[in-house]
């Protein structure tokens, strides 16, 4: 698997609705070195735990600046073919303002909490229309097929490998069974609280190892309000 694809899959694992874990703590440190490539800026940070390499969506950061990285996800033995370097350990995430909610982009307002009440959203119309619960429970039959889901955005993380990573809920399913939330990857923008139509391809049984296994998601969706 190419390194970019591996990183994309790892972000998928981190953001997937299959495990609704609390957000990990942020990583803060002083920028000692920067290296920019297409789509990414690599940062060598001086932190309380020692020096750490991190990768964030392309940005401009000065040496000596203090940064905070939200939604940190650690990857072991990551090979960057662009840099021709293998990192024993690297942290992927996004730069956030100090004190901001992890997941809020640098310079942007913090994202609304994902625990806000989800409105009951009417099912989309058309032959490909499904509820969130129908996609999750019917994943085997829907694998690699196009679906159209109308739901409310409950979490959105932008700028990861050129895509936005969005969780949708429509009031169907249940948290106990994990059928109330679907992860969608898209190039379209969406904010927490938006009600959107998401049309994309169902992917199933995503297994990236290291304990990360996910049942279903909607890939490369077009979002329309």
Residue, then its C-alpha position, 0 to 999 in steps of 0.5 A: x500500500x502506498x504511504x499516502x493511502x496508508x495514512x488516509x486509511x489510518x485517518x479513516x480509522x481514527x475518525x470512524x464511527x465504529x469506535x466512539x472514543x473520547x477525543x485524545x489529548x492535544x499535543x503542544x510544542x515548539x517548532x524546531x524544524x519544518x518540511x513542506x511537501x504537497x498536501x502536508x507540512x511536517x513539523x519537528x516539535x520540542x514537547x514536554x515528552x521530548x522531540x516529536x515529528x508531526x504532520x499537518x495539512x499544508x500550513x506556514x509555521x515559523x521556527x520557534x512558534x508554539x503550536x497545538x495539534x488537535x486530534x493527534x493520531x500516532x503512526x509507527x514506522x511511517x514511510x514518507x516517499x516524498x521526503x525519502x524518510x521513515x519516521x519511527x513515530x509520527x503524529x498526524x493531526x491539525x493545528x488548532x488555536x490554544x484552548x480550541x476544541x481538537x479538530x477545529x482548524x488553525x484560525x477557525x472557531x472551535x467546532x460545536x460539541x458532537x453531543x448536541x441533540x440530533x434532529x430527526x431528518x427526513x429520508x432522502x428521495x430517489x432509488x439510492x436513498x437510504x437512512x443511516x441505519x439502513x446503510x449500516x445494517x445493510x452494508x453487505x448488500x450495499x458494498x461498492x454501491x452508490x447510496x444517498x443519505x440525508x443527515x445532520x453533520x455531528x462532527x467534521x474534520x477538514x483538510x486531511x489528505x485533501x478530503x473532509x471527514x464527516x459524521x452524519x446522523x439522521x435519528x435512525x438506528x441506535x448508539x448501543x448497536x452502532x447503527x446511528x452514525x455513518x462516516x462520510x469522506x468528501x471534498x465538499x465543505x460541511x459544518x456541524x449542525x448542517x443537514x446535507x444530502x450525501x451521495x457516495x460509494x459504500x465501503x465495508x470491512x476496512x481493516x488497517x491492523x493494530x486493532x483498527x477494524x471498521x464495518x462501513x463508511x461512505x466514500x468520496x461523497x458529494x454533499x448538497x444542502 
